[in-house]
Amino acid sequence: MNKPLIAFVCTHNSCRSQLAEALSRHLAADTWISVSAGTHPSGAIDKDACRILKDRYSIDMIAEGQYSKALTDLPGHIDGVVTMGCGVQCPYVPAAWREDWNLPDPTGKPDADYLAVIDALVRHISVLKKKYNQT
């Protein structure tokens, strides 16, 4: 059985979608393949997101090969799309399903804001994984 491919999408693909990709790779790699992209990629991953995720979960996004990508960099077949609540209309990405997690952007804010987003992502990924494992 092939694992489904889930794309995490936000505006800059520098913080929330990158965190979602990294956490998903570690928490749900047995269930799906994770990728991320942005509508207007910044070209870099947020340094604070990298630092905080590494401190909290020992996940090094840069060492694991993550980088800021455009929607055009996504593979051809996506099974599910998760948007982060960017406040912009994401272009259509063909997929069997789509949901929005509506997470605030912690960029430039205190570490506590990043940690709140990370905790929310862990909860969302856990719920999504349970859904997949029930089917």
N, CA, C and O atoms as CSV, one atom per row, in Angstrom:
chain,resi,resn,atom,element,x,y,z
A,1,MET,N,N,0.839,-1.195,0.000
A,1,MET,CA,C,0.000,0.000,0.000
A,1,MET,C,C,0.874,1.245,0.000
A,1,MET,O,O,1.787,1.370,0.816
A,2,ASN,N,N,0.595,2.155,-0.910
A,2,ASN,CA,C,1.322,3.420,-0.946
A,2,ASN,C,C,0.783,4.364,0.117
A,2,ASN,O,O,-0.425,4.442,0.339
A,3,LYS,N,N,1.684,5.076,0.766
A,3,LYS,CA,C,1.258,6.068,1.747
A,3,LYS,C,C,0.727,7.292,1.018
A,3,LYS,O,O,1.251,7.657,-0.034
A,4,PRO,N,N,-0.310,7.936,1.562
A,4,PRO,CA,C,-0.805,9.172,0.969
A,4,PRO,C,C,0.222,10.296,1.146
A,4,PRO,O,O,1.059,10.259,2.048
A,5,LEU,N,N,0.135,11.282,0.274
A,5,LEU,CA,C,1.008,12.452,0.326
A,5,LEU,C,C,0.178,13.647,0.774
A,5,LEU,O,O,-0.824,13.990,0.147
A,6,ILE,N,N,0.603,14.276,1.864
A,6,ILE,CA,C,-0.102,15.434,2.405
A,6,ILE,C,C,0.791,16.662,2.277
A,6,ILE,O,O,1.961,16.644,2.661
A,7,ALA,N,N,0.208,17.731,1.727
A,7,ALA,CA,C,0.931,19.000,1.559
A,7,ALA,C,C,0.431,20.012,2.583
A,7,ALA,O,O,-0.771,20.243,2.709
A,8,PHE,N,N,1.359,20.605,3.302
A,8,PHE,CA,C,1.062,21.666,4.258
A,8,PHE,C,C,1.416,22.989,3.575
A,8,PHE,O,O,2.551,23.191,3.144
A,9,VAL,N,N,0.432,23.882,3.482
A,9,VAL,CA,C,0.586,25.088,2.670
A,9,VAL,C,C,0.305,26.337,3.492
A,9,VAL,O,O,-0.668,26.397,4.243
A,10,CYS,N,N,1.171,27.332,3.340
A,10,CYS,CA,C,0.915,28.671,3.883
A,10,CYS,C,C,1.508,29.697,2.916
A,10,CYS,O,O,1.949,29.341,1.823
A,11,THR,N,N,1.517,30.925,3.302
A,11,THR,CA,C,1.948,31.985,2.394
A,11,THR,C,C,3.432,31.896,2.064
A,11,THR,O,O,3.795,31.764,0.896
A,12,HIS,N,N,4.292,31.967,3.070
A,12,HIS,CA,C,5.736,32.081,2.833
A,12,HIS,C,C,6.511,30.775,2.918
A,12,HIS,O,O,7.693,30.738,2.576
A,13,ASN,N,N,5.871,29.710,3.366
A,13,ASN,CA,C,6.539,28.425,3.569
A,13,ASN,C,C,7.843,28.631,4.337
A,13,ASN,O,O,8.897,28.114,3.966
A,14,SER,N,N,7.736,29.403,5.418
A,14,SER,CA,C,8.920,29.662,6.231
A,14,SER,C,C,8.724,29.273,7.688
A,14,SER,O,O,9.707,29.073,8.401
A,15,CYS,N,N,7.483,29.160,8.150
A,15,CYS,CA,C,7.275,28.900,9.570
A,15,CYS,C,C,6.236,27.805,9.803
A,15,CYS,O,O,6.607,26.650,10.010
A,16,ARG,N,N,4.941,28.140,9.773
A,16,ARG,CA,C,3.904,27.166,10.137
A,16,ARG,C,C,3.907,25.923,9.264
A,16,ARG,O,O,3.874,24.809,9.786
A,17,SER,N,N,3.944,26.089,7.951
A,17,SER,CA,C,3.910,24.911,7.071
A,17,SER,C,C,5.196,24.099,7.197
A,17,SER,O,O,5.169,22.874,7.074
A,18,GLN,N,N,6.314,24.764,7.440
A,18,GLN,CA,C,7.576,24.049,7.657
A,18,GLN,C,C,7.529,23.264,8.970
A,18,GLN,O,O,7.964,22.114,9.027
A,19,LEU,N,N,7.001,23.889,10.019
A,19,LEU,CA,C,6.852,23.191,11.292
A,19,LEU,C,C,5.923,21.993,11.132
A,19,LEU,O,O,6.190,20.918,11.668
A,20,ALA,N,N,4.824,22.183,10.388
A,20,ALA,CA,C,3.879,21.084,10.162
A,20,ALA,C,C,4.546,19.942,9.410
A,20,ALA,O,O,4.357,18.777,9.760
A,21,GLU,N,N,5.324,20.262,8.384
A,21,GLU,CA,C,6.024,19.224,7.625
A,21,GLU,C,C,6.979,18.451,8.538
A,21,GLU,O,O,6.985,17.220,8.531
A,22,ALA,N,N,7.784,19.170,9.320
A,22,ALA,CA,C,8.779,18.521,10.185
A,22,ALA,C,C,8.120,17.671,11.257
A,22,ALA,O,O,8.509,16.521,11.462
A,23,LEU,N,N,7.134,18.220,11.938
A,23,LEU,CA,C,6.455,17.462,12.988
A,23,LEU,C,C,5.721,16.262,12.412
A,23,LEU,O,O,5.720,15.183,13.004
A,24,SER,N,N,5.109,16.450,11.281
A,24,SER,CA,C,4.380,15.367,10.628
A,24,SER,C,C,5.318,14.238,10.214
A,24,SER,O,O,4.973,13.062,10.325
A,25,ARG,N,N,6.496,14.602,9.739
A,25,ARG,CA,C,7.491,13.578,9.368
A,25,ARG,C,C,7.882,12.735,10.575
A,25,ARG,O,O,8.162,11.544,10.443
A,26,HIS,N,N,7.902,13.350,11.737
A,26,HIS,CA,C,8.322,12.635,12.940
A,26,HIS,C,C,7.172,11.937,13.655
A,26,HIS,O,O,7.379,10.911,14.303
A,27,LEU,N,N,5.977,12.478,13.546
A,27,LEU,CA,C,4.844,11.924,14.282
A,27,LEU,C,C,3.952,11.015,13.437
A,27,LEU,O,O,3.203,10.204,13.984
A,28,ALA,N,N,4.023,11.140,12.118
A,28,ALA,CA,C,3.091,10.388,11.273
A,28,ALA,C,C,3.760,9.765,10.049
A,28,ALA,O,O,3.076,9.431,9.081
A,29,ALA,N,N,5.060,9.605,10.073
A,29,ALA,CA,C,5.776,9.030,8.918
A,29,ALA,C,C,5.299,7.627,8.591
A,29,ALA,O,O,5.428,7.176,7.453
A,30,ASP,N,N,4.750,6.936,9.576
A,30,ASP,CA,C,4.223,5.600,9.330
A,30,ASP,C,C,2.861,5.630,8.635
A,30,ASP,O,O,2.367,4.593,8.192
A,31,THR,N,N,2.252,6.819,8.537
A,31,THR,CA,C,0.905,6.946,8.000
A,31,THR,C,C,0.863,7.689,6.668
A,31,THR,O,O,0.102,7.309,5.779
A,32,TRP,N,N,1.669,8.745,6.513
A,32,TRP,CA,C,1.686,9.500,5.262
A,32,TRP,C,C,3.059,10.117,5.018
A,32,TRP,O,O,3.931,10.117,5.887
A,33,ILE,N,N,3.220,10.640,3.809
A,33,ILE,CA,C,4.420,11.380,3.412
A,33,ILE,C,C,4.073,12.860,3.491
A,33,ILE,O,O,2.998,13.269,3.054
A,34,SER,N,N,4.964,13.655,4.038
A,34,SER,CA,C,4.707,15.076,4.256
A,34,SER,C,C,5.568,15.958,3.370
A,34,SER,O,O,6.758,15.702,3.184
A,35,VAL,N,N,4.952,17.001,2.824
A,35,VAL,CA,C,5.656,18.033,2.077
A,35,VAL,C,C,5.047,19.372,2.480
A,35,VAL,O,O,3.979,19.412,3.090
A,36,SER,N,N,5.714,20.452,2.146
A,36,SER,CA,C,5.150,21.776,2.396
A,36,SER,C,C,5.520,22.703,1.253
A,36,SER,O,O,6.461,22.452,0.500
A,37,ALA,N,N,4.753,23.786,1.142
A,37,ALA,CA,C,5.008,24.785,0.097
A,37,ALA,C,C,4.279,26.067,0.469
A,37,ALA,O,O,3.443,26.090,1.373
A,38,GLY,N,N,4.616,27.139,-0.254
A,38,GLY,CA,C,3.979,28.427,-0.003
A,38,GLY,C,C,3.502,29.102,-1.268
A,38,GLY,O,O,4.021,28.847,-2.355
A,39,THR,N,N,2.513,29.964,-1.124
A,39,THR,CA,C,2.002,30.717,-2.262
A,39,THR,C,C,3.006,31.782,-2.709
A,39,THR,O,O,3.087,32.113,-3.891
A,40,HIS,N,N,3.764,32.310,-1.756
A,40,HIS,CA,C,4.804,33.313,-2.017
A,40,HIS,C,C,6.005,32.971,-1.133
A,40,HIS,O,O,6.256,33.661,-0.146
A,41,PRO,N,N,6.754,31.910,-1.475
A,41,PRO,CA,C,7.821,31.438,-0.579
A,41,PRO,C,C,8.870,32.506,-0.291
A,41,PRO,O,O,9.267,33.278,-1.165
A,42,SER,N,N,9.303,32.520,0.964
A,42,SER,CA,C,10.276,33.517,1.418
A,42,SER,C,C,11.696,33.182,0.998
A,42,SER,O,O,12.554,34.062,0.930
A,43,GLY,N,N,11.944,31.900,0.713
A,43,GLY,CA,C,13.291,31.483,0.348
A,43,GLY,C,C,14.110,30.988,1.522
A,43,GLY,O,O,15.246,30.547,1.345
A,44,ALA,N,N,13.540,31.055,2.739
A,44,ALA,CA,C,14.262,30.592,3.923
A,44,ALA,C,C,13.273,30.134,4.990
A,44,ALA,O,O,12.122,30.569,5.021
A,45,ILE,N,N,13.742,29.254,5.854
A,45,ILE,CA,C,12.936,28.825,6.990
A,45,ILE,C,C,13.228,29.768,8.155
A,45,ILE,O,O,14.379,30.125,8.404
A,46,ASP,N,N,12.195,30.157,8.848
A,46,ASP,CA,C,12.290,31.048,10.001
A,46,ASP,C,C,13.300,30.498,11.015
A,46,ASP,O,O,13.181,29.360,11.467
A,47,LYS,N,N,14.291,31.319,11.364
A,47,LYS,CA,C,15.361,30.884,12.270
A,47,LYS,C,C,14.839,30.541,13.665
A,47,LYS,O,O,15.315,29.596,14.294
A,48,ASP,N,N,13.867,31.304,14.143
A,48,ASP,CA,C,13.314,31.004,15.463
A,48,ASP,C,C,12.540,29.693,15.441
A,48,ASP,O,O,12.612,28.923,16.400
A,49,ALA,N,N,11.800,29.422,14.364
A,49,ALA,CA,C,11.087,28.147,14.238
A,49,ALA,C,C,12.089,26.993,14.275
A,49,ALA,O,O,11.861,25.985,14.944
A,50,CYS,N,N,13.190,27.148,13.557
A,50,CYS,CA,C,14.240,26.116,13.545
A,50,CYS,C,C,14.801,25.889,14.941
A,50,CYS,O,O,14.921,24.751,15.396
A,51,ARG,N,N,15.139,26.967,15.606
A,51,ARG,CA,C,15.747,26.883,16.940
A,51,ARG,C,C,14.797,26.244,17.944
A,51,ARG,O,O,15.188,25.347,18.691
A,52,ILE,N,N,13.560,26.700,17.962
A,52,ILE,CA,C,12.606,26.230,18.958
A,52,ILE,C,C,12.244,24.766,18.715
A,52,ILE,O,O,12.142,23.994,19.668
A,53,LEU,N,N,12.049,24.373,17.452
A,53,LEU,CA,C,11.717,22.983,17.162
A,53,LEU,C,C,12.890,22.061,17.517
A,53,LEU,O,O,12.695,20.947,18.003
A,54,LYS,N,N,14.088,22.538,17.270
A,54,LYS,CA,C,15.274,21.741,17.613
A,54,LYS,C,C,15.411,21.607,19.127
A,54,LYS,O,O,15.724,20.530,19.633
A,55,ASP,N,N,15.175,22.711,19.852
A,55,ASP,CA,C,15.256,22.675,21.314
A,55,ASP,C,C,14.184,21.767,21.912
A,55,ASP,O,O,14.459,21.017,22.849
A,56,ARG,N,N,12.977,21.829,21.383
A,56,ARG,CA,C,11.844,21.108,21.974
A,56,ARG,C,C,11.780,19.637,21.571
A,56,ARG,O,O,11.498,18.771,22.398
A,57,TYR,N,N,12.048,19.358,20.275
A,57,TYR,CA,C,11.871,17.995,19.759
A,57,TYR,C,C,13.135,17.389,19.151
A,57,TYR,O,O,13.093,16.280,18.618
A,58,SER,N,N,14.243,18.095,19.224
A,58,SER,CA,C,15.496,17.646,18.596
A,58,SER,C,C,15.328,17.389,17.100
A,58,SER,O,O,15.970,16.501,16.539
A,59,ILE,N,N,14.464,18.168,16.464
A,59,ILE,CA,C,14.252,18.073,15.015
A,59,ILE,C,C,14.983,19.247,14.368
A,59,ILE,O,O,14.693,20.407,14.662
A,60,ASP,N,N,15.926,18.939,13.488
A,60,ASP,CA,C,16.698,19.960,12.782
A,60,ASP,C,C,16.188,20.022,11.338
A,60,ASP,O,O,16.602,19.232,10.490
A,61,MET,N,N,15.297,20.959,11.078
A,61,MET,CA,C,14.666,21.055,9.755
A,61,MET,C,C,15.692,21.231,8.642
A,61,MET,O,O,15.553,20.629,7.577
A,62,ILE,N,N,16.703,22.034,8.867
A,62,ILE,CA,C,17.710,22.297,7.832
A,62,ILE,C,C,18.521,21.028,7.556
A,62,ILE,O,O,18.718,20.652,6.401
A,63,ALA,N,N,18.988,20.371,8.621
A,63,ALA,CA,C,19.779,19.146,8.455
A,63,ALA,C,C,18.965,18.047,7.778
A,63,ALA,O,O,19.523,17.186,7.099
A,64,GLU,N,N,17.644,18.077,7.964
A,64,GLU,CA,C,16.781,17.069,7.354
A,64,GLU,C,C,16.391,17.419,5.924
A,64,GLU,O,O,15.616,16.700,5.293
A,65,GLY,N,N,16.927,18.517,5.416
A,65,GLY,CA,C,16.736,18.853,4.006
A,65,GLY,C,C,15.525,19.708,3.679
A,65,GLY,O,O,15.183,19.860,2.506
A,66,GLN,N,N,14.871,20.266,4.681
A,66,GLN,CA,C,13.730,21.135,4.392
A,66,GLN,C,C,14.221,22.483,3.875
A,66,GLN,O,O,15.280,22.969,4.271
A,67,TYR,N,N,13.438,23.070,2.991
A,67,TYR,CA,C,13.736,24.397,2.455
A,67,TYR,C,C,12.432,25.026,1.988
A,67,TYR,O,O,11.445,24.324,1.773
A,68,SER,N,N,12.424,26.334,1.831
A,68,SER,CA,C,11.230,27.060,1.422
A,68,SER,C,C,10.935,26.770,-0.047
A,68,SER,O,O,11.790,26.958,-0.912
A,69,LYS,N,N,9.699,26.303,-0.320
A,69,LYS,CA,C,9.315,25.877,-1.669
A,69,LYS,C,C,8.037,26.565,-2.124
A,69,LYS,O,O,7.215,26.992,-1.313
A,70,ALA,N,N,7.889,26.662,-3.440
A,70,ALA,CA,C,6.668,27.193,-4.047
A,70,ALA,C,C,5.687,26.059,-4.311
A,70,ALA,O,O,6.071,24.890,-4.333
A,71,LEU,N,N,4.431,26.406,-4.511
A,71,LEU,CA,C,3.423,25.407,-4.852
A,71,LEU,C,C,3.815,24.634,-6.106
A,71,LEU,O,O,3.495,23.451,-6.232
A,72,THR,N,N,4.501,25.292,-7.028
A,72,THR,CA,C,4.919,24.618,-8.270
A,72,THR,C,C,5.977,23.549,-8.010
A,72,THR,O,O,6.248,22.728,-8.886
A,73,ASP,N,N,6.580,23.548,-6.817
A,73,ASP,CA,C,7.572,22.528,-6.450
A,73,ASP,C,C,6.935,21.260,-5.879
A,73,ASP,O,O,7.618,20.260,-5.660
A,74,LEU,N,N,5.626,21.310,-5.639
A,74,LEU,CA,C,4.946,20.131,-5.091
A,74,LEU,C,C,4.922,19.018,-6.128
A,74,LEU,O,O,4.872,19.282,-7.329
A,75,PRO,N,N,4.957,17.767,-5.660
A,75,PRO,CA,C,4.841,16.637,-6.590
A,75,PRO,C,C,3.476,16.681,-7.296
A,75,PRO,O,O,2.567,17.396,-6.874
A,76,GLY,N,N,3.357,15.916,-8.357
A,76,GLY,CA,C,2.143,15.945,-9.167
A,76,GLY,C,C,0.892,15.451,-8.483
A,76,GLY,O,O,-0.187,15.984,-8.741
A,77,HIS,N,N,0.990,14.450,-7.615
A,77,HIS,CA,C,-0.200,13.893,-6.982
A,77,HIS,C,C,-0.184,14.164,-5.487
A,77,HIS,O,O,0.694,13.688,-4.768
A,78,ILE,N,N,-1.164,14.935,-5.025
A,78,ILE,CA,C,-1.313,15.241,-3.603
A,78,ILE,C,C,-2.630,14.617,-3.142
A,78,ILE,O,O,-3.666,14.816,-3.776
A,79,ASP,N,N,-2.593,13.875,-2.059
A,79,ASP,CA,C,-3.819,13.258,-1.537
A,79,ASP,C,C,-4.616,14.209,-0.648
A,79,ASP,O,O,-5.847,14.198,-0.673
A,80,GLY,N,N,-3.919,15.031,0.137
A,80,GLY,CA,C,-4.590,15.963,1.027
A,80,GLY,C,C,-3.813,17.251,1.157
A,80,GLY,O,O,-2.583,17.255,1.095
A,81,VAL,N,N,-4.537,18.352,1.340
A,81,VAL,CA,C,-3.913,19.666,1.514
A,81,VAL,C,C,-4.387,20.245,2.845
A,81,VAL,O,O,-5.583,20.278,3.133
A,82,VAL,N,N,-3.435,20.695,3.640
A,82,VAL,CA,C,-3.736,21.372,4.899
A,82,VAL,C,C,-3.185,22.781,4.794
A,82,VAL,O,O,-1.978,22.972,4.641
A,83,THR,N,N,-4.069,23.772,4.877
A,83,THR,CA,C,-3.631,25.169,4.890
A,83,THR,C,C,-3.543,25.627,6.345
A,83,THR,O,O,-4.193,25.072,7.231
A,84,MET,N,N,-2.730,26.642,6.563
A,84,MET,CA,C,-2.434,27.070,7.923
A,84,MET,C,C,-3.291,28.238,8.405
A,84,MET,O,O,-3.178,28.647,9.561
A,85,GLY,N,N,-4.139,28.777,7.545
A,85,GLY,CA,C,-4.957,29.922,7.951
A,85,GLY,C,C,-4.245,31.221,7.667
A,85,GLY,O,O,-4.133,32.090,8.531
A,86,CYS,N,N,-3.767,31.343,6.451
A,86,CYS,CA,C,-2.884,32.456,6.081
A,86,CYS,C,C,-3.602,33.783,5.851
A,86,CYS,O,O,-2.959,34.830,5.784
A,87,GLY,N,N,-4.915,33.748,5.729
A,87,GLY,CA,C,-5.629,34.982,5.440
A,87,GLY,C,C,-5.566,35.356,3.977
A,87,GLY,O,O,-5.951,36.465,3.609
A,88,VAL,N,N,-5.091,34.459,3.136
A,88,VAL,CA,C,-5.092,34.682,1.697
A,88,VAL,C,C,-5.790,33.497,1.047
A,88,VAL,O,O,-5.851,32.413,1.627
A,89,GLN,N,N,-6.308,33.697,-0.138
A,89,GLN,CA,C,-6.942,32.607,-0.864
A,89,GLN,C,C,-5.843,31.780,-1.523
A,89,GLN,O,O,-5.148,32.250,-2.424
A,90,CYS,N,N,-5.700,30.556,-1.064
A,90,CYS,CA,C,-4.703,29.682,-1.669
A,90,CYS,C,C,-5.186,29.235,-3.038
A,90,CYS,O,O,-6.371,28.962,-3.227
A,91,PRO,N,N,-4.277,29.163,-3.980
A,91,PRO,CA,C,-4.666,28.648,-5.288
A,91,PRO,C,C,-5.120,27.199,-5.164
A,91,PRO,O,O,-4.792,26.512,-4.197
A,92,TYR,N,N,-5.858,26.758,-6.132
A,92,TYR,CA,C,-6.361,25.396,-6.136
A,92,TYR,C,C,-5.193,24.425,-6.275
A,92,TYR,O,O,-4.387,24.533,-7.200
A,93,VAL,N,N,-5.113,23.490,-5.359
A,93,VAL,CA,C,-4.152,22.395,-5.418
A,93,VAL,C,C,-4.995,21.129,-5.489
A,93,VAL,O,O,-5.685,20.796,-4.526
A,94,PRO,N,N,-4.952,20.420,-6.611
A,94,PRO,CA,C,-5.781,19.218,-6.735
A,94,PRO,C,C,-5.446,18.197,-5.644
A,94,PRO,O,O,-4.286,17.827,-5.464
A,95,ALA,N,N,-6.471,17.751,-4.925
A,95,ALA,CA,C,-6.299,16.769,-3.860
A,95,ALA,C,C,-7.663,16.171,-3.529
A,95,ALA,O,O,-8.699,16.761,-3.834
A,96,ALA,N,N,-7.653,15.008,-2.910
A,96,ALA,CA,C,-8.894,14.339,-2.530
A,96,ALA,C,C,-9.610,15.092,-1.407
A,96,ALA,O,O,-10.838,15.055,-1.319
A,97,TRP,N,N,-8.850,15.774,-0.551
A,97,TRP,CA,C,-9.461,16.529,0.536
A,97,TRP,C,C,-8.587,17.728,0.900
A,97,TRP,O,O,-7.408,17.797,0.552
A,98,ARG,N,N,-9.211,18.674,1.615
A,98,ARG,CA,C,-8.531,19.903,2.027
A,98,ARG,C,C,-9.131,20.356,3.350
A,98,ARG,O,O,-10.343,20.291,3.553
A,99,GLU,N,N,-8.259,20.817,4.250
A,99,GLU,CA,C,-8.763,21.421,5.485
A,99,GLU,C,C,-7.843,22.561,5.895
A,99,GLU,O,O,-6.680,22.621,5.496
A,100,ASP,N,N,-8.394,23.467,6.705
A,100,ASP,CA,C,-7.628,24.619,7.165
A,100,ASP,C,C,-7.487,24.536,8.682
A,100,ASP,O,O,-8.476,24.355,9.393
A,101,TRP,N,N,-6.262,24.668,9.172
A,101,TRP,CA,C,-6.020,24.573,10.603
A,101,TRP,C,C,-6.028,25.943,11.289
A,101,TRP,O,O,-5.966,26.008,12.517
A,102,ASN,N,N,-6.101,27.020,10.538
A,102,ASN,CA,C,-6.289,28.374,11.062
A,102,ASN,C,C,-5.384,28.695,12.253
A,102,ASN,O,O,-5.856,29.001,13.347
A,103,LEU,N,N,-4.080,28.617,12.014
A,103,LEU,CA,C,-3.090,28.889,13.052
A,103,LEU,C,C,-2.494,30.280,12.875
A,103,LEU,O,O,-2.192,30.680,11.750
A,104,PRO,N,N,-2.321,31.023,13.964
A,104,PRO,CA,C,-1.705,32.350,13.850
A,104,PRO,C,C,-0.227,32.228,13.487
A,104,PRO,O,O,0.444,31.273,13.881
A,105,ASP,N,N,0.266,33.197,12.738
A,105,ASP,CA,C,1.676,33.208,12.351
A,105,ASP,C,C,2.505,33.745,13.522
A,105,ASP,O,O,2.319,34.894,13.924
A,106,PRO,N,N,3.418,32.936,14.079
A,106,PRO,CA,C,4.214,33.409,15.210
A,106,PRO,C,C,5.463,34.202,14.814
A,106,PRO,O,O,6.199,34.669,15.684
A,107,THR,N,N,5.703,34.354,13.525
A,107,THR,CA,C,6.932,35.002,13.053
A,107,THR,C,C,7.154,36.352,13.727
A,107,THR,O,O,6.282,37.221,13.726
A,108,GLY,N,N,8.349,36.500,14.303
A,108,GLY,CA,C,8.728,37.757,14.940
A,108,GLY,C,C,8.148,37.963,16.326
A,108,GLY,O,O,8.363,39.007,16.940
A,109,LYS,N,N,7.415,36.981,16.824
A,109,LYS,CA,C,6.785,37.089,18.143
A,109,LYS,C,C,7.605,36.320,19.182
A,109,LYS,O,O,8.583,35.660,18.830
A,110,PRO,N,N,7.221,36.400,20.439
A,110,PRO,CA,C,7.966,35.677,21.491
A,110,PRO,C,C,7.918,34.158,21.298
A,110,PRO,O,O,7.037,33.630,20.620
A,111,ASP,N,N,8.877,33.478,21.906
A,111,ASP,CA,C,8.959,32.018,21.813
A,111,ASP,C,C,7.656,31.341,22.211
A,111,ASP,O,O,7.293,30.315,21.635
A,112,ALA,N,N,6.954,31.895,23.177
A,112,ALA,CA,C,5.688,31.299,23.630
A,112,ALA,C,C,4.688,31.179,22.485
A,112,ALA,O,O,3.911,30.224,22.448
A,113,ASP,N,N,4.692,32.121,21.557
A,113,ASP,CA,C,3.781,32.056,20.408
A,113,ASP,C,C,4.162,30.899,19.485
A,113,ASP,O,O,3.289,30.200,18.972
A,114,TYR,N,N,5.448,30.699,19.274
A,114,TYR,CA,C,5.912,29.564,18.467
A,114,TYR,C,C,5.517,28.245,19.143
A,114,TYR,O,O,5.028,27.323,18.491
A,115,LEU,N,N,5.735,28.172,20.450
A,115,LEU,CA,C,5.413,26.949,21.193
A,115,LEU,C,C,3.922,26.645,21.134
A,115,LEU,O,O,3.530,25.481,21.040
A,116,ALA,N,N,3.086,27.680,21.189
A,116,ALA,CA,C,1.637,27.476,21.091
A,116,ALA,C,C,1.269,26.904,19.729
A,116,ALA,O,O,0.420,26.016,19.641
A,117,VAL,N,N,1.896,27.400,18.667
A,117,VAL,CA,C,1.635,26.877,17.325
A,117,VAL,C,C,2.139,25.444,17.217
A,117,VAL,O,O,1.451,24.588,16.662
A,118,ILE,N,N,3.325,25.174,17.739
A,118,ILE,CA,C,3.873,23.810,17.713
A,118,ILE,C,C,2.941,22.850,18.448
A,118,ILE,O,O,2.659,21.758,17.953
A,119,ASP,N,N,2.465,23.248,19.621
A,119,ASP,CA,C,1.542,22.396,20.379
A,119,ASP,C,C,0.251,22.158,19.601
A,119,ASP,O,O,-0.273,21.044,19.590
A,120,ALA,N,N,-0.260,23.196,18.955
A,120,ALA,CA,C,-1.486,23.052,18.146
A,120,ALA,C,C,-1.242,22.113,16.970
A,120,ALA,O,O,-2.099,21.292,16.643
A,121,LEU,N,N,-0.082,22.229,16.335
A,121,LEU,CA,C,0.246,21.333,15.218
A,121,LEU,C,C,0.320,19.882,15.677
A,121,LEU,O,O,-0.174,18.988,14.990
A,122,VAL,N,N,0.925,19.646,16.821
A,122,VAL,CA,C,1.008,18.281,17.349
A,122,VAL,C,C,-0.403,17.721,17.553
A,122,VAL,O,O,-0.665,16.567,17.217
A,123,ARG,N,N,-1.304,18.530,18.099
A,123,ARG,CA,C,-2.692,18.080,18.309
A,123,ARG,C,C,-3.380,17.789,16.973
A,123,ARG,O,O,-4.016,16.746,16.820
A,124,HIS,N,N,-3.255,18.700,16.012
A,124,HIS,CA,C,-3.888,18.520,14.694
A,124,HIS,C,C,-3.348,17.270,13.987
A,124,HIS,O,O,-4.111,16.496,13.409
A,125,ILE,N,N,-2.052,17.089,14.039
A,125,ILE,CA,C,-1.435,15.920,13.383
A,125,ILE,C,C,-1.938,14.639,14.039
A,125,ILE,O,O,-2.220,13.658,13.351
A,126,SER,N,N,-2.050,14.643,15.349
A,126,SER,CA,C,-2.548,13.474,16.068
A,126,SER,C,C,-3.977,13.136,15.650
A,126,SER,O,O,-4.298,11.968,15.427
A,127,VAL,N,N,-4.827,14.141,15.544
A,127,VAL,CA,C,-6.218,13.931,15.128
A,127,VAL,C,C,-6.269,13.407,13.697
A,127,VAL,O,O,-7.009,12.469,13.403
A,128,LEU,N,N,-5.489,14.008,12.814
A,128,LEU,CA,C,-5.473,13.580,11.417
A,128,LEU,C,C,-4.952,12.138,11.302
A,128,LEU,O,O,-5.468,11.348,10.512
A,129,LYS,N,N,-3.953,11.815,12.075
A,129,LYS,CA,C,-3.400,10.462,12.039
A,129,LYS,C,C,-4.450,9.445,12.506
A,129,LYS,O,O,-4.570,8.368,11.922
A,130,LYS,N,N,-5.203,9.780,13.545
A,130,LYS,CA,C,-6.265,8.886,14.012
A,130,LYS,C,C,-7.308,8.669,12.922
A,130,LYS,O,O,-7.782,7.549,12.728
A,131,LYS,N,N,-7.671,9.746,12.201
A,131,LYS,CA,C,-8.637,9.627,11.107
A,131,LYS,C,C,-8.112,8.659,10.050
A,131,LYS,O,O,-8.835,7.772,9.595
A,132,TYR,N,N,-6.857,8.836,9.665
A,132,TYR,CA,C,-6.259,7.970,8.634
A,132,TYR,C,C,-6.178,6.525,9.102
A,132,TYR,O,O,-6.415,5.607,8.317
A,133,ASN,N,N,-5.856,6.319,10.337
A,133,ASN,CA,C,-5.703,4.964,10.844
A,133,ASN,C,C,-7.026,4.254,11.075
A,133,ASN,O,O,-7.052,3.035,11.245
A,134,GLN,N,N,-8.130,5.002,11.082
A,134,GLN,CA,C,-9.459,4.403,11.231
A,134,GLN,C,C,-10.051,3.958,9.911
A,134,GLN,O,O,-11.027,3.209,9.881
A,135,THR,N,N,-9.458,4.421,8.814
A,135,THR,CA,C,-10.032,4.059,7.499
A,135,THR,C,C,-9.430,2.794,6.959
A,135,THR,O,O,-9.798,2.351,5.871
